[in-house]
Amino acid sequence: MADHKEASVTLPSDPASVSRARRYVTEVLADWGLPDDTETADTVRLIVSELATNAVQHTLGQSPTFTVDIELDRDEQLRIGVTDSHPRLPKRLPAAVQQDNGRGMVIIRWLAMECGGRLSVKPTAEGGKTVWIALPWTAPVQS
């Protein structure tokens, strides 16, 4: 068993990159032992889709790329982070606001909590931010 695994991909801030990010994470996690057809894999795909969509839509053209980092620590915690170079931190909208979009962070936080995980946002040294999701890892890890 490995103590720590990492994978990363940097993609252009383009709507087509959302599906590429989702596919990349799905393939990495399958290599690490998470079957593609599980509820956890579905949840991770949805979280990655929301995070990548936010990185594309809400950086106002000021982040030409975004990076998806995947970390597995001591075979017990999975962390997925999406980093962009826009300095504005995500904001959670009040429930009373009637909009067609802007609910991504609420969805992500809820999904993470449902899995026993958490969401955090960290500014980067370069002036951007990383939105991290930490989830318990329940699949056996492949070497």
Buried (B, 14 or more C-beta within 10 A) or exposed (E): EEEEBEBEBEBEBEEEBBEBBBEBBBEBBBEBBBEEEEEBBEBBBBBBBBBBBBBBEBBEEEBEBBBBBBBBBEBEEBBBBBBBBBBEEBEEBEEEEEEEEBBBBEEBBEBBEEBEBEBEEEEEEEEBBBBBBBBEBBBEBEE
